[in-house]
Amino acid sequence: METLDALITRKSVRKYKKEQIKDAELEIILAAGGVAPIGMGDYASIHLTVIQNPEILERISSDVKAAAPGMKVDDPIFGAPTLIIVSSRPNERIPAIGGFNVSCIIQNMMIAATDIGVGSVFMLSTMMAFTDPLLVSKLKIPSGFKPLAAAAFGYSDEPAALKELKNTFETTYLR
Ligand SMILES: Cc1cc2nc3c(=O)[nH]c(=O)nc-3n(C[C@H](O)[C@H](O)[C@H](O)COP(=O)(O)O)c2cc1C
């Protein structure tokens, strides 16, 4: 798939098939994340956690629901069989850098996933689960790293929707 086609084909998938994605697909998604731009080239400041364990996924889903009782969805991770958490070492000098890095990584992963026919959705809501000490201990995030965001992956069980390639933002041109 051409890059621009992947950009307009990607959409947030909120209904997944139960079938797990193939390991080869997961590796492509992780590798795409691994070539994302990272501030100051500090790739060692990032840690990825791939969760495919149904019990842990279920715990994350129920923790998010418990933390946000008003949430309308039954399953905040939409039955996705794979969740990738991106963690960062806090940077005292530039505190925002971790969030920027994580966003670049997740976007790369989601575009690569689209390219190979895997659905995805950025999952900031899962962060609400990470106040659960039992869950956090199960995630085995190395010390010094803080989970900042996650994305869910799986085969879409929704109709595809093609976007229009257009700038949706109010933009000032200074020429
Ligand atoms: C930083 C960020 C956090 C997001 N968190 C969630 C989330 O927790 N749950 C969810 O269902 N979608 C989440 N999304 C997906 C957005 O709602 C979605 O990208 C947006 O509505 C545009 O739709 P599209 O992705 O289908 O183009 C998030 C997106 C971003 C960029």
The ligand as an SDF file (V2000), in Angstrom:
LIG
                    3D

 31 33  0  0  0  0  0  0  0  0999 V2000
   -3.9230   10.8260   21.8930 C   0  0  0  0  0  0  0  0  0  0  0  0
   -5.1070    9.9980   21.4690 C   0  0  0  0  0  0  0  0  0  0  0  0
   -5.8100    9.2930   22.4120 C   0  0  0  0  0  0  0  0  0  0  0  0
   -6.8910    8.4840   22.0360 C   0  0  0  0  0  0  0  0  0  0  0  0
   -7.5070    7.7170   22.9760 N   0  0  0  0  0  0  0  0  0  0  0  0
   -8.5500    6.9440   22.6050 C   0  0  0  0  0  0  0  0  0  0  0  0
   -9.1700    6.1050   23.5650 C   0  0  0  0  0  0  0  0  0  0  0  0
   -8.7730    6.0440   24.7190 O   0  0  0  0  0  0  0  0  0  0  0  0
  -10.2140    5.3620   23.1650 N   0  0  0  0  0  0  0  0  0  0  0  0
  -10.6840    5.3810   21.8710 C   0  0  0  0  0  0  0  0  0  0  0  0
  -11.6410    4.6730   21.5630 O   0  0  0  0  0  0  0  0  0  0  0  0
  -10.0870    6.1600   20.9270 N   0  0  0  0  0  0  0  0  0  0  0  0
   -9.0300    6.9260   21.2720 C   0  0  0  0  0  0  0  0  0  0  0  0
   -8.3910    7.7020   20.3300 N   0  0  0  0  0  0  0  0  0  0  0  0
   -8.8710    7.6820   18.9290 C   0  0  0  0  0  0  0  0  0  0  0  0
   -9.5550    8.9900   18.4920 C   0  0  0  0  0  0  0  0  0  0  0  0
  -10.8210    9.1020   19.0950 O   0  0  0  0  0  0  0  0  0  0  0  0
   -9.6370    8.9750   16.9660 C   0  0  0  0  0  0  0  0  0  0  0  0
   -8.3520    8.8830   16.4270 O   0  0  0  0  0  0  0  0  0  0  0  0
  -10.3250   10.1960   16.3800 C   0  0  0  0  0  0  0  0  0  0  0  0
  -11.6690   10.2630   16.7910 O   0  0  0  0  0  0  0  0  0  0  0  0
  -10.2710   10.2370   14.8440 C   0  0  0  0  0  0  0  0  0  0  0  0
  -10.8480    9.0690   14.3020 O   0  0  0  0  0  0  0  0  0  0  0  0
  -10.0130    8.0560   13.3990 P   0  0  0  0  0  0  0  0  0  0  0  0
   -8.8570    7.5490   14.2130 O   0  0  0  0  0  0  0  0  0  0  0  0
  -10.9840    6.9720   13.0350 O   0  0  0  0  0  0  0  0  0  0  0  0
   -9.5270    8.8090   12.2000 O   0  0  0  0  0  0  0  0  0  0  0  0
   -7.3040    8.4590   20.6780 C   0  0  0  0  0  0  0  0  0  0  0  0
   -6.5600    9.1650   19.7300 C   0  0  0  0  0  0  0  0  0  0  0  0
   -5.4610    9.8980   20.1110 C   0  0  0  0  0  0  0  0  0  0  0  0
   -4.6330   10.5920   19.0600 C   0  0  0  0  0  0  0  0  0  0  0  0
  1  2  1  0
  2  3  1  0
  2 30  2  0
  3  4  2  0
  4  5  1  0
  4 28  1  0
  5  6  2  0
  6  7  1  0
  6 13  1  0
  7  8  2  0
  7  9  1  0
  9 10  1  0
 10 11  2  0
 10 12  1  0
 12 13  2  0
 13 14  1  0
 14 15  1  0
 14 28  1  0
 15 16  1  0
 16 17  1  0
 16 18  1  0
 18 19  1  0
 18 20  1  0
 20 21  1  0
 20 22  1  0
 22 23  1  0
 23 24  1  0
 24 25  2  0
 24 26  1  0
 24 27  1  0
 28 29  2  0
 29 30  1  0
 30 31  1  0
M  END
$$$$
